[in-house]
Amino acid sequence: MAVNAIDQASRWMIMTGNSETTFNPDGSLTRTQAVKVLNQLFERPAQKGITTSTFSDVPSTHWAIGEIEAAATERIVKQ
């Protein structure tokens, strides 16, 4: 069932909904929300301390600037 899939995605912190009690499966997914989901799936942490955006349409004060910059930055992670 969808309820079980949503619950599992929430527990894994892949998708957390619009608030702690709201999940809107019929709503539109923004580019920023998609980036955040993909970062979670790829275990790519948001960058911290970003003061300048790489993108002209993303202000440095955007709530997800660290997520966006992390997705746009190539990094090698050693395990």
mmCIF file of the N, C-alpha and C atoms, coordinates in Angstrom:
data_MODEL
# 
_entry.id   MODEL 
# 
loop_
_atom_site.group_PDB 
_atom_site.id 
_atom_site.type_symbol 
_atom_site.label_atom_id 
_atom_site.label_alt_id 
_atom_site.label_comp_id 
_atom_site.label_asym_id 
_atom_site.label_entity_id 
_atom_site.label_seq_id 
_atom_site.pdbx_PDB_ins_code 
_atom_site.Cartn_x 
_atom_site.Cartn_y 
_atom_site.Cartn_z 
_atom_site.occupancy 
_atom_site.B_iso_or_equiv 
_atom_site.pdbx_formal_charge 
_atom_site.auth_seq_id 
_atom_site.auth_comp_id 
_atom_site.auth_asym_id 
_atom_site.auth_atom_id 
_atom_site.pdbx_PDB_model_num 
ATOM 1   N N  . MET A 1 1  ? 0.823  -1.191 0.000   1.00 0.00 ? 1  MET A N  1 
ATOM 2   C CA . MET A 1 1  ? 0.000  0.000  0.000   1.00 0.00 ? 1  MET A CA 1 
ATOM 3   C C  . MET A 1 1  ? 0.863  1.248  0.000   1.00 0.00 ? 1  MET A C  1 
ATOM 4   N N  . ALA A 1 2  ? 0.294  2.328  -0.476  1.00 0.00 ? 2  ALA A N  1 
ATOM 5   C CA . ALA A 1 2  ? 1.020  3.599  -0.521  1.00 0.00 ? 2  ALA A CA 1 
ATOM 6   C C  . ALA A 1 2  ? 1.388  4.073  0.884   1.00 0.00 ? 2  ALA A C  1 
ATOM 7   N N  . VAL A 1 3  ? 0.525  3.829  1.843   1.00 0.00 ? 3  VAL A N  1 
ATOM 8   C CA . VAL A 1 3  ? 0.795  4.270  3.212   1.00 0.00 ? 3  VAL A CA 1 
ATOM 9   C C  . VAL A 1 3  ? 2.082  3.648  3.719   1.00 0.00 ? 3  VAL A C  1 
ATOM 10  N N  . ASN A 1 4  ? 2.277  2.365  3.451   1.00 0.00 ? 4  ASN A N  1 
ATOM 11  C CA . ASN A 1 4  ? 3.491  1.679  3.906   1.00 0.00 ? 4  ASN A CA 1 
ATOM 12  C C  . ASN A 1 4  ? 4.732  2.233  3.212   1.00 0.00 ? 4  ASN A C  1 
ATOM 13  N N  . ALA A 1 5  ? 4.641  2.486  1.905   1.00 0.00 ? 5  ALA A N  1 
ATOM 14  C CA . ALA A 1 5  ? 5.776  3.026  1.151   1.00 0.00 ? 5  ALA A CA 1 
ATOM 15  C C  . ALA A 1 5  ? 6.126  4.431  1.632   1.00 0.00 ? 5  ALA A C  1 
ATOM 16  N N  . ILE A 1 6  ? 5.120  5.255  1.870   1.00 0.00 ? 6  ILE A N  1 
ATOM 17  C CA . ILE A 1 6  ? 5.352  6.609  2.359   1.00 0.00 ? 6  ILE A CA 1 
ATOM 18  C C  . ILE A 1 6  ? 5.990  6.561  3.743   1.00 0.00 ? 6  ILE A C  1 
ATOM 19  N N  . ASP A 1 7  ? 5.493  5.704  4.592   1.00 0.00 ? 7  ASP A N  1 
ATOM 20  C CA . ASP A 1 7  ? 6.035  5.560  5.941   1.00 0.00 ? 7  ASP A CA 1 
ATOM 21  C C  . ASP A 1 7  ? 7.504  5.134  5.887   1.00 0.00 ? 7  ASP A C  1 
ATOM 22  N N  . GLN A 1 8  ? 7.820  4.179  5.028   1.00 0.00 ? 8  GLN A N  1 
ATOM 23  C CA . GLN A 1 8  ? 9.199  3.706  4.909   1.00 0.00 ? 8  GLN A CA 1 
ATOM 24  C C  . GLN A 1 8  ? 10.110 4.805  4.366   1.00 0.00 ? 8  GLN A C  1 
ATOM 25  N N  . ALA A 1 9  ? 9.680  5.508  3.338   1.00 0.00 ? 9  ALA A N  1 
ATOM 26  C CA . ALA A 1 9  ? 10.480 6.607  2.779   1.00 0.00 ? 9  ALA A CA 1 
ATOM 27  C C  . ALA A 1 9  ? 10.713 7.693  3.823   1.00 0.00 ? 9  ALA A C  1 
ATOM 28  N N  . SER A 1 10 ? 9.722  7.926  4.653   1.00 0.00 ? 10 SER A N  1 
ATOM 29  C CA . SER A 1 10 ? 9.865  8.906  5.721   1.00 0.00 ? 10 SER A CA 1 
ATOM 30  C C  . SER A 1 10 ? 10.848 8.421  6.787   1.00 0.00 ? 10 SER A C  1 
ATOM 31  N N  . ARG A 1 11 ? 10.748 7.170  7.177   1.00 0.00 ? 11 ARG A N  1 
ATOM 32  C CA . ARG A 1 11 ? 11.667 6.619  8.184   1.00 0.00 ? 11 ARG A CA 1 
ATOM 33  C C  . ARG A 1 11 ? 13.104 6.643  7.702   1.00 0.00 ? 11 ARG A C  1 
ATOM 34  N N  . TRP A 1 12 ? 13.314 6.429  6.414   1.00 0.00 ? 12 TRP A N  1 
ATOM 35  C CA . TRP A 1 12 ? 14.663 6.449  5.835   1.00 0.00 ? 12 TRP A CA 1 
ATOM 36  C C  . TRP A 1 12 ? 15.119 7.871  5.534   1.00 0.00 ? 12 TRP A C  1 
ATOM 37  N N  . MET A 1 13 ? 14.254 8.869  5.825   1.00 0.00 ? 13 MET A N  1 
ATOM 38  C CA . MET A 1 13 ? 14.540 10.288 5.604   1.00 0.00 ? 13 MET A CA 1 
ATOM 39  C C  . MET A 1 13 ? 14.766 10.616 4.124   1.00 0.00 ? 13 MET A C  1 
ATOM 40  N N  . ILE A 1 14 ? 14.193 9.816  3.223   1.00 0.00 ? 14 ILE A N  1 
ATOM 41  C CA . ILE A 1 14 ? 14.296 10.088 1.788   1.00 0.00 ? 14 ILE A CA 1 
ATOM 42  C C  . ILE A 1 14 ? 13.297 11.167 1.402   1.00 0.00 ? 14 ILE A C  1 
ATOM 43  N N  . MET A 1 15 ? 12.075 11.011 1.869   1.00 0.00 ? 15 MET A N  1 
ATOM 44  C CA . MET A 1 15 ? 11.038 12.019 1.661   1.00 0.00 ? 15 MET A CA 1 
ATOM 45  C C  . MET A 1 15 ? 10.355 12.224 2.998   1.00 0.00 ? 15 MET A C  1 
ATOM 46  N N  . THR A 1 16 ? 10.272 13.470 3.403   1.00 0.00 ? 16 THR A N  1 
ATOM 47  C CA . THR A 1 16 ? 9.722  13.734 4.732   1.00 0.00 ? 16 THR A CA 1 
ATOM 48  C C  . THR A 1 16 ? 8.401  14.480 4.717   1.00 0.00 ? 16 THR A C  1 
ATOM 49  N N  . GLY A 1 17 ? 7.908  14.831 3.562   1.00 0.00 ? 17 GLY A N  1 
ATOM 50  C CA . GLY A 1 17 ? 6.624  15.518 3.494   1.00 0.00 ? 17 GLY A CA 1 
ATOM 51  C C  . GLY A 1 17 ? 6.761  17.010 3.643   1.00 0.00 ? 17 GLY A C  1 
ATOM 52  N N  . ASN A 1 18 ? 5.624  17.692 3.590   1.00 0.00 ? 18 ASN A N  1 
ATOM 53  C CA . ASN A 1 18 ? 5.604  19.146 3.686   1.00 0.00 ? 18 ASN A CA 1 
ATOM 54  C C  . ASN A 1 18 ? 5.705  19.633 5.121   1.00 0.00 ? 18 ASN A C  1 
ATOM 55  N N  . SER A 1 19 ? 5.358  18.787 6.054   1.00 0.00 ? 19 SER A N  1 
ATOM 56  C CA . SER A 1 19 ? 5.485  19.079 7.475   1.00 0.00 ? 19 SER A CA 1 
ATOM 57  C C  . SER A 1 19 ? 5.568  17.730 8.179   1.00 0.00 ? 19 SER A C  1 
ATOM 58  N N  . GLU A 1 20 ? 5.575  17.742 9.498   1.00 0.00 ? 20 GLU A N  1 
ATOM 59  C CA . GLU A 1 20 ? 5.670  16.472 10.222  1.00 0.00 ? 20 GLU A CA 1 
ATOM 60  C C  . GLU A 1 20 ? 4.444  15.591 10.032  1.00 0.00 ? 20 GLU A C  1 
ATOM 61  N N  . THR A 1 21 ? 3.315  16.198 9.670   1.00 0.00 ? 21 THR A N  1 
ATOM 62  C CA . THR A 1 21 ? 2.081  15.415 9.562   1.00 0.00 ? 21 THR A CA 1 
ATOM 63  C C  . THR A 1 21 ? 1.451  15.454 8.171   1.00 0.00 ? 21 THR A C  1 
ATOM 64  N N  . THR A 1 22 ? 2.109  16.093 7.211   1.00 0.00 ? 22 THR A N  1 
ATOM 65  C CA . THR A 1 22 ? 1.506  16.257 5.884   1.00 0.00 ? 22 THR A CA 1 
ATOM 66  C C  . THR A 1 22 ? 2.403  15.683 4.800   1.00 0.00 ? 22 THR A C  1 
ATOM 67  N N  . PHE A 1 23 ? 1.843  14.830 3.973   1.00 0.00 ? 23 PHE A N  1 
ATOM 68  C CA . PHE A 1 23 ? 2.510  14.310 2.784   1.00 0.00 ? 23 PHE A CA 1 
ATOM 69  C C  . PHE A 1 23 ? 1.547  14.524 1.636   1.00 0.00 ? 23 PHE A C  1 
ATOM 70  N N  . ASN A 1 24 ? 1.991  15.158 0.560   1.00 0.00 ? 24 ASN A N  1 
ATOM 71  C CA . ASN A 1 24 ? 1.101  15.531 -0.533  1.00 0.00 ? 24 ASN A CA 1 
ATOM 72  C C  . ASN A 1 24 ? 1.502  14.801 -1.813  1.00 0.00 ? 24 ASN A C  1 
ATOM 73  N N  . PRO A 1 25 ? 1.077  13.538 -1.985  1.00 0.00 ? 25 PRO A N  1 
ATOM 74  C CA . PRO A 1 25 ? 1.495  12.760 -3.147  1.00 0.00 ? 25 PRO A CA 1 
ATOM 75  C C  . PRO A 1 25 ? 0.945  13.273 -4.475  1.00 0.00 ? 25 PRO A C  1 
ATOM 76  N N  . ASP A 1 26 ? -0.111 14.075 -4.446  1.00 0.00 ? 26 ASP A N  1 
ATOM 77  C CA . ASP A 1 26 ? -0.672 14.623 -5.680  1.00 0.00 ? 26 ASP A CA 1 
ATOM 78  C C  . ASP A 1 26 ? -0.108 16.000 -6.018  1.00 0.00 ? 26 ASP A C  1 
ATOM 79  N N  . GLY A 1 27 ? 0.730  16.537 -5.153  1.00 0.00 ? 27 GLY A N  1 
ATOM 80  C CA . GLY A 1 27 ? 1.313  17.851 -5.396  1.00 0.00 ? 27 GLY A CA 1 
ATOM 81  C C  . GLY A 1 27 ? 2.471  17.772 -6.380  1.00 0.00 ? 27 GLY A C  1 
ATOM 82  N N  . SER A 1 28 ? 2.870  18.915 -6.863  1.00 0.00 ? 28 SER A N  1 
ATOM 83  C CA . SER A 1 28 ? 4.012  18.994 -7.763  1.00 0.00 ? 28 SER A CA 1 
ATOM 84  C C  . SER A 1 28 ? 5.306  18.947 -6.966  1.00 0.00 ? 28 SER A C  1 
ATOM 85  N N  . LEU A 1 29 ? 6.311  18.321 -7.531  1.00 0.00 ? 29 LEU A N  1 
ATOM 86  C CA . LEU A 1 29 ? 7.631  18.250 -6.918  1.00 0.00 ? 29 LEU A CA 1 
ATOM 87  C C  . LEU A 1 29 ? 8.484  19.355 -7.525  1.00 0.00 ? 29 LEU A C  1 
ATOM 88  N N  . THR A 1 30 ? 9.033  20.207 -6.685  1.00 0.00 ? 30 THR A N  1 
ATOM 89  C CA . THR A 1 30 ? 9.881  21.272 -7.199  1.00 0.00 ? 30 THR A CA 1 
ATOM 90  C C  . THR A 1 30 ? 11.272 20.725 -7.496  1.00 0.00 ? 30 THR A C  1 
ATOM 91  N N  . ARG A 1 31 ? 12.045 21.477 -8.259  1.00 0.00 ? 31 ARG A N  1 
ATOM 92  C CA . ARG A 1 31 ? 13.424 21.057 -8.545  1.00 0.00 ? 31 ARG A CA 1 
ATOM 93  C C  . ARG A 1 31 ? 14.211 20.919 -7.247  1.00 0.00 ? 31 ARG A C  1 
ATOM 94  N N  . THR A 1 32 ? 14.005 21.845 -6.339  1.00 0.00 ? 32 THR A N  1 
ATOM 95  C CA . THR A 1 32 ? 14.725 21.814 -5.070  1.00 0.00 ? 32 THR A CA 1 
ATOM 96  C C  . THR A 1 32 ? 14.361 20.586 -4.259  1.00 0.00 ? 32 THR A C  1 
ATOM 97  N N  . GLN A 1 33 ? 13.086 20.243 -4.217  1.00 0.00 ? 33 GLN A N  1 
ATOM 98  C CA . GLN A 1 33 ? 12.664 19.046 -3.493  1.00 0.00 ? 33 GLN A CA 1 
ATOM 99  C C  . GLN A 1 33 ? 13.266 17.797 -4.138  1.00 0.00 ? 33 GLN A C  1 
ATOM 100 N N  . ALA A 1 34 ? 13.320 17.760 -5.467  1.00 0.00 ? 34 ALA A N  1 
ATOM 101 C CA . ALA A 1 34 ? 13.913 16.618 -6.164  1.00 0.00 ? 34 ALA A CA 1 
ATOM 102 C C  . ALA A 1 34 ? 15.396 16.493 -5.830  1.00 0.00 ? 34 ALA A C  1 
ATOM 103 N N  . VAL A 1 35 ? 16.088 17.619 -5.784  1.00 0.00 ? 35 VAL A N  1 
ATOM 104 C CA . VAL A 1 35 ? 17.518 17.609 -5.430  1.00 0.00 ? 35 VAL A CA 1 
ATOM 105 C C  . VAL A 1 35 ? 17.697 17.063 -4.018  1.00 0.00 ? 35 VAL A C  1 
ATOM 106 N N  . LYS A 1 36 ? 16.859 17.503 -3.097  1.00 0.00 ? 36 LYS A N  1 
ATOM 107 C CA . LYS A 1 36 ? 16.973 17.029 -1.708  1.00 0.00 ? 36 LYS A CA 1 
ATOM 108 C C  . LYS A 1 36 ? 16.743 15.523 -1.630  1.00 0.00 ? 36 LYS A C  1 
ATOM 109 N N  . VAL A 1 37 ? 15.748 15.009 -2.355  1.00 0.00 ? 37 VAL A N  1 
ATOM 110 C CA . VAL A 1 37 ? 15.476 13.569 -2.366  1.00 0.00 ? 37 VAL A CA 1 
ATOM 111 C C  . VAL A 1 37 ? 16.677 12.811 -2.938  1.00 0.00 ? 37 VAL A C  1 
ATOM 112 N N  . LEU A 1 38 ? 17.210 13.277 -4.055  1.00 0.00 ? 38 LEU A N  1 
ATOM 113 C CA . LEU A 1 38 ? 18.359 12.601 -4.669  1.00 0.00 ? 38 LEU A CA 1 
ATOM 114 C C  . LEU A 1 38 ? 19.586 12.653 -3.761  1.00 0.00 ? 38 LEU A C  1 
ATOM 115 N N  . ASN A 1 39 ? 19.802 13.770 -3.093  1.00 0.00 ? 39 ASN A N  1 
ATOM 116 C CA . ASN A 1 39 ? 20.917 13.844 -2.148  1.00 0.00 ? 39 ASN A CA 1 
ATOM 117 C C  . ASN A 1 39 ? 20.761 12.814 -1.038  1.00 0.00 ? 39 ASN A C  1 
ATOM 118 N N  . GLN A 1 40 ? 19.548 12.649 -0.550  1.00 0.00 ? 40 GLN A N  1 
ATOM 119 C CA . GLN A 1 40 ? 19.302 11.639 0.491   1.00 0.00 ? 40 GLN A CA 1 
ATOM 120 C C  . GLN A 1 40 ? 19.582 10.235 -0.043  1.00 0.00 ? 40 GLN A C  1 
ATOM 121 N N  . LEU A 1 41 ? 19.104 9.955  -1.253  1.00 0.00 ? 41 LEU A N  1 
ATOM 122 C CA . LEU A 1 41 ? 19.312 8.635  -1.844  1.00 0.00 ? 41 LEU A CA 1 
ATOM 123 C C  . LEU A 1 41 ? 20.787 8.329  -2.061  1.00 0.00 ? 41 LEU A C  1 
ATOM 124 N N  . PHE A 1 42 ? 21.541 9.340  -2.489  1.00 0.00 ? 42 PHE A N  1 
ATOM 125 C CA . PHE A 1 42 ? 22.972 9.154  -2.757  1.00 0.00 ? 42 PHE A CA 1 
ATOM 126 C C  . PHE A 1 42 ? 23.836 9.388  -1.526  1.00 0.00 ? 42 PHE A C  1 
ATOM 127 N N  . GLU A 1 43 ? 23.197 9.625  -0.382  1.00 0.00 ? 43 GLU A N  1 
ATOM 128 C CA . GLU A 1 43 ? 23.899 9.896  0.874   1.00 0.00 ? 43 GLU A CA 1 
ATOM 129 C C  . GLU A 1 43 ? 24.905 11.037 0.700   1.00 0.00 ? 43 GLU A C  1 
ATOM 130 N N  . ARG A 1 44 ? 24.445 12.075 0.026   1.00 0.00 ? 44 ARG A N  1 
ATOM 131 C CA . ARG A 1 44 ? 25.279 13.245 -0.260  1.00 0.00 ? 44 ARG A CA 1 
ATOM 132 C C  . ARG A 1 44 ? 24.838 14.365 0.685   1.00 0.00 ? 44 ARG A C  1 
ATOM 133 N N  . PRO A 1 45 ? 25.668 14.734 1.639   1.00 0.00 ? 45 PRO A N  1 
ATOM 134 C CA . PRO A 1 45 ? 25.266 15.763 2.603   1.00 0.00 ? 45 PRO A CA 1 
ATOM 135 C C  . PRO A 1 45 ? 25.235 17.148 1.977   1.00 0.00 ? 45 PRO A C  1 
ATOM 136 N N  . ALA A 1 46 ? 24.372 17.980 2.499   1.00 0.00 ? 46 ALA A N  1 
ATOM 137 C CA . ALA A 1 46 ? 24.298 19.374 2.057   1.00 0.00 ? 46 ALA A CA 1 
ATOM 138 C C  . ALA A 1 46 ? 25.594 20.083 2.416   1.00 0.00 ? 46 ALA A C  1 
ATOM 139 N N  . GLN A 1 47 ? 26.020 20.994 1.559   1.00 0.00 ? 47 GLN A N  1 
ATOM 140 C CA . GLN A 1 47 ? 27.209 21.784 1.865   1.00 0.00 ? 47 GLN A CA 1 
ATOM 141 C C  . GLN A 1 47 ? 26.842 22.864 2.865   1.00 0.00 ? 47 GLN A C  1 
ATOM 142 N N  . LYS A 1 48 ? 27.759 23.160 3.726   1.00 0.00 ? 48 LYS A N  1 
ATOM 143 C CA . LYS A 1 48 ? 27.526 24.155 4.768   1.00 0.00 ? 48 LYS A CA 1 
ATOM 144 C C  . LYS A 1 48 ? 28.321 25.430 4.453   1.00 0.00 ? 48 LYS A C  1 
ATOM 145 N N  . GLY A 1 49 ? 27.834 26.528 4.951   1.00 0.00 ? 49 GLY A N  1 
ATOM 146 C CA . GLY A 1 49 ? 28.547 27.790 4.838   1.00 0.00 ? 49 GLY A CA 1 
ATOM 147 C C  . GLY A 1 49 ? 28.593 28.384 3.438   1.00 0.00 ? 49 GLY A C  1 
ATOM 148 N N  . ILE A 1 50 ? 27.610 28.085 2.613   1.00 0.00 ? 50 ILE A N  1 
ATOM 149 C CA . ILE A 1 50 ? 27.573 28.635 1.255   1.00 0.00 ? 50 ILE A CA 1 
ATOM 150 C C  . ILE A 1 50 ? 27.173 30.108 1.320   1.00 0.00 ? 50 ILE A C  1 
ATOM 151 N N  . THR A 1 51 ? 27.981 30.981 0.759   1.00 0.00 ? 51 THR A N  1 
ATOM 152 C CA . THR A 1 51 ? 27.665 32.407 0.755   1.00 0.00 ? 51 THR A CA 1 
ATOM 153 C C  . THR A 1 51 ? 27.365 32.935 -0.641  1.00 0.00 ? 51 THR A C  1 
ATOM 154 N N  . THR A 1 52 ? 27.788 32.189 -1.668  1.00 0.00 ? 52 THR A N  1 
ATOM 155 C CA . THR A 1 52 ? 27.543 32.595 -3.048  1.00 0.00 ? 52 THR A CA 1 
ATOM 156 C C  . THR A 1 52 ? 27.014 31.409 -3.819  1.00 0.00 ? 52 THR A C  1 
ATOM 157 N N  . SER A 1 53 ? 25.923 31.600 -4.522  1.00 0.00 ? 53 SER A N  1 
ATOM 158 C CA . SER A 1 53 ? 25.317 30.535 -5.309  1.00 0.00 ? 53 SER A CA 1 
ATOM 159 C C  . SER A 1 53 ? 26.010 30.394 -6.656  1.00 0.00 ? 53 SER A C  1 
ATOM 160 N N  . THR A 1 54 ? 26.115 29.166 -7.121  1.00 0.00 ? 54 THR A N  1 
ATOM 161 C CA . THR A 1 54 ? 26.642 28.882 -8.454  1.00 0.00 ? 54 THR A CA 1 
ATOM 162 C C  . THR A 1 54 ? 25.627 29.272 -9.522  1.00 0.00 ? 54 THR A C  1 
ATOM 163 N N  . PHE A 1 55 ? 24.369 29.336 -9.152  1.00 0.00 ? 55 PHE A N  1 
ATOM 164 C CA . PHE A 1 55 ? 23.282 29.533 -10.102 1.00 0.00 ? 55 PHE A CA 1 
ATOM 165 C C  . PHE A 1 55 ? 22.643 30.905 -9.936  1.00 0.00 ? 55 PHE A C  1 
ATOM 166 N N  . SER A 1 56 ? 22.439 31.588 -11.060 1.00 0.00 ? 56 SER A N  1 
ATOM 167 C CA . SER A 1 56 ? 21.879 32.942 -11.007 1.00 0.00 ? 56 SER A CA 1 
ATOM 168 C C  . SER A 1 56 ? 20.428 32.974 -10.536 1.00 0.00 ? 56 SER A C  1 
ATOM 169 N N  . ASP A 1 57 ? 19.712 31.858 -10.675 1.00 0.00 ? 57 ASP A N  1 
ATOM 170 C CA . ASP A 1 57 ? 18.311 31.831 -10.253 1.00 0.00 ? 57 ASP A CA 1 
ATOM 171 C C  . ASP A 1 57 ? 18.123 31.284 -8.840  1.00 0.00 ? 57 ASP A C  1 
ATOM 172 N N  . VAL A 1 58 ? 19.219 31.048 -8.125  1.00 0.00 ? 58 VAL A N  1 
ATOM 173 C CA . VAL A 1 58 ? 19.139 30.551 -6.748  1.00 0.00 ? 58 VAL A CA 1 
ATOM 174 C C  . VAL A 1 58 ? 19.867 31.542 -5.838  1.00 0.00 ? 58 VAL A C  1 
ATOM 175 N N  . PRO A 1 59 ? 19.116 32.319 -5.067  1.00 0.00 ? 59 PRO A N  1 
ATOM 176 C CA . PRO A 1 59 ? 19.777 33.273 -4.174  1.00 0.00 ? 59 PRO A CA 1 
ATOM 177 C C  . PRO A 1 59 ? 20.533 32.568 -3.054  1.00 0.00 ? 59 PRO A C  1 
ATOM 178 N N  . SER A 1 60 ? 21.557 33.204 -2.558  1.00 0.00 ? 60 SER A N  1 
ATOM 179 C CA . SER A 1 60 ? 22.373 32.589 -1.506  1.00 0.00 ? 60 SER A CA 1 
ATOM 180 C C  . SER A 1 60 ? 21.587 32.404 -0.212  1.00 0.00 ? 60 SER A C  1 
ATOM 181 N N  . THR A 1 61 ? 20.410 33.023 -0.109  1.00 0.00 ? 61 THR A N  1 
ATOM 182 C CA . THR A 1 61 ? 19.566 32.883 1.079   1.00 0.00 ? 61 THR A CA 1 
ATOM 183 C C  . THR A 1 61 ? 18.515 31.780 0.924   1.00 0.00 ? 61 THR A C  1 
ATOM 184 N N  . HIS A 1 62 ? 18.518 31.073 -0.197  1.00 0.00 ? 62 HIS A N  1 
ATOM 185 C CA . HIS A 1 62 ? 17.522 30.020 -0.457  1.00 0.00 ? 62 HIS A CA 1 
ATOM 186 C C  . HIS A 1 62 ? 17.637 28.928 0.609   1.00 0.00 ? 62 HIS A C  1 
ATOM 187 N N  . TRP A 1 63 ? 16.501 28.391 1.066   1.00 0.00 ? 63 TRP A N  1 
ATOM 188 C CA . TRP A 1 63 ? 16.484 27.398 2.151   1.00 0.00 ? 63 TRP A CA 1 
ATOM 189 C C  . TRP A 1 63 ? 17.296 26.145 1.815   1.00 0.00 ? 63 TRP A C  1 
ATOM 190 N N  . ALA A 1 64 ? 17.474 25.836 0.540   1.00 0.00 ? 64 ALA A N  1 
ATOM 191 C CA . ALA A 1 64 ? 18.166 24.602 0.160   1.00 0.00 ? 64 ALA A CA 1 
ATOM 192 C C  . ALA A 1 64 ? 19.466 24.862 -0.594  1.00 0.00 ? 64 ALA A C  1 
ATOM 193 N N  . ILE A 1 65 ? 20.076 26.016 -0.382  1.00 0.00 ? 65 ILE A N  1 
ATOM 194 C CA . ILE A 1 65 ? 21.302 26.341 -1.110  1.00 0.00 ? 65 ILE A CA 1 
ATOM 195 C C  . ILE A 1 65 ? 22.381 25.280 -0.889  1.00 0.00 ? 65 ILE A C  1 
ATOM 196 N N  . GLY A 1 66 ? 22.499 24.761 0.301   1.00 0.00 ? 66 GLY A N  1 
ATOM 197 C CA . GLY A 1 66 ? 23.496 23.718 0.580   1.00 0.00 ? 66 GLY A CA 1 
ATOM 198 C C  . GLY A 1 66 ? 23.204 22.421 -0.154  1.00 0.00 ? 66 GLY A C  1 
ATOM 199 N N  . GLU A 1 67 ? 21.926 22.080 -0.274  1.00 0.00 ? 67 GLU A N  1 
ATOM 200 C CA . GLU A 1 67 ? 21.518 20.875 -1.023  1.00 0.00 ? 67 GLU A CA 1 
ATOM 201 C C  . GLU A 1 67 ? 21.821 21.046 -2.514  1.00 0.00 ? 67 GLU A C  1 
ATOM 202 N N  . ILE A 1 68 ? 21.484 22.215 -3.039  1.00 0.00 ? 68 ILE A N  1 
ATOM 203 C CA . ILE A 1 68 ? 21.681 22.494 -4.464  1.00 0.00 ? 68 ILE A CA 1 
ATOM 204 C C  . ILE A 1 68 ? 23.167 22.484 -4.806  1.00 0.00 ? 68 ILE A C  1 
ATOM 205 N N  . GLU A 1 69 ? 23.970 23.138 -3.996  1.00 0.00 ? 69 GLU A N  1 
ATOM 206 C CA . GLU A 1 69 ? 25.411 23.185 -4.251  1.00 0.00 ? 69 GLU A CA 1 
ATOM 207 C C  . GLU A 1 69 ? 26.049 21.802 -4.112  1.00 0.00 ? 69 GLU A C  1 
ATOM 208 N N  . ALA A 1 70 ? 25.584 21.013 -3.170  1.00 0.00 ? 70 ALA A N  1 
ATOM 209 C CA . ALA A 1 70 ? 26.118 19.656 -3.012  1.00 0.00 ? 70 ALA A CA 1 
ATOM 210 C C  . ALA A 1 70 ? 25.846 18.814 -4.259  1.00 0.00 ? 70 ALA A C  1 
ATOM 211 N N  . ALA A 1 71 ? 24.646 18.954 -4.810  1.00 0.00 ? 71 ALA A N  1 
ATOM 212 C CA . ALA A 1 71 ? 24.285 18.178 -5.995  1.00 0.00 ? 71 ALA A CA 1 
ATOM 213 C C  . ALA A 1 71 ? 25.061 18.634 -7.227  1.00 0.00 ? 71 ALA A C  1 
ATOM 214 N N  . ALA A 1 72 ? 25.472 19.891 -7.246  1.00 0.00 ? 72 ALA A N  1 
ATOM 215 C CA . ALA A 1 72 ? 26.160 20.437 -8.414  1.00 0.00 ? 72 ALA A CA 1 
ATOM 216 C C  . ALA A 1 72 ? 27.676 20.322 -8.324  1.00 0.00 ? 72 ALA A C  1 
ATOM 217 N N  . THR A 1 73 ? 28.176 19.845 -7.210  1.00 0.00 ? 73 THR A N  1 
ATOM 218 C CA . THR A 1 73 ? 29.617 19.776 -6.979  1.00 0.00 ? 73 THR A CA 1 
ATOM 219 C C  . THR A 1 73 ? 30.094 18.335 -7.083  1.00 0.00 ? 73 THR A C  1 
ATOM 220 N N  . GLU A 1 74 ? 31.096 18.131 -7.906  1.00 0.00 ? 74 GLU A N  1 
ATOM 221 C CA . GLU A 1 74 ? 31.676 16.791 -8.019  1.00 0.00 ? 74 GLU A CA 1 
ATOM 222 C C  . GLU A 1 74 ? 32.638 16.587 -6.860  1.00 0.00 ? 74 GLU A C  1 
ATOM 223 N N  . ARG A 1 75 ? 32.437 15.473 -6.155  1.00 0.00 ? 75 ARG A N  1 
ATOM 224 C CA . ARG A 1 75 ? 33.323 15.158 -5.027  1.00 0.00 ? 75 ARG A CA 1 
ATOM 225 C C  . ARG A 1 75 ? 33.657 13.687 -5.065  1.00 0.00 ? 75 ARG A C  1 
ATOM 226 N N  . ILE A 1 76 ? 34.834 13.378 -4.566  1.00 0.00 ? 76 ILE A N  1 
ATOM 227 C CA . ILE A 1 76 ? 35.232 11.989 -4.409  1.00 0.00 ? 76 ILE A CA 1 
ATOM 228 C C  . ILE A 1 76 ? 35.148 11.678 -2.924  1.00 0.00 ? 76 ILE A C  1 
ATOM 229 N N  . VAL A 1 77 ? 34.369 10.682 -2.582  1.00 0.00 ? 77 VAL A N  1 
ATOM 230 C CA . VAL A 1 77 ? 34.195 10.293 -1.191  1.00 0.00 ? 77 VAL A CA 1 
ATOM 231 C C  . VAL A 1 77 ? 34.947 8.992  -0.962  1.00 0.00 ? 77 VAL A C  1 
ATOM 232 N N  . LYS A 1 78 ? 35.882 9.002  -0.039  1.00 0.00 ? 78 LYS A N  1 
ATOM 233 C CA . LYS A 1 78 ? 36.643 7.792  0.287   1.00 0.00 ? 78 LYS A CA 1 
ATOM 234 C C  . LYS A 1 78 ? 35.953 7.085  1.434   1.00 0.00 ? 78 LYS A C  1 
ATOM 235 N N  . GLN A 1 79 ? 35.774 5.793  1.285   1.00 0.00 ? 79 GLN A N  1 
ATOM 236 C CA . GLN A 1 79 ? 35.113 5.016  2.341   1.00 0.00 ? 79 GLN A CA 1 
ATOM 237 C C  . GLN A 1 79 ? 36.103 4.120  3.026   1.00 0.00 ? 79 GLN A C  1 
# 
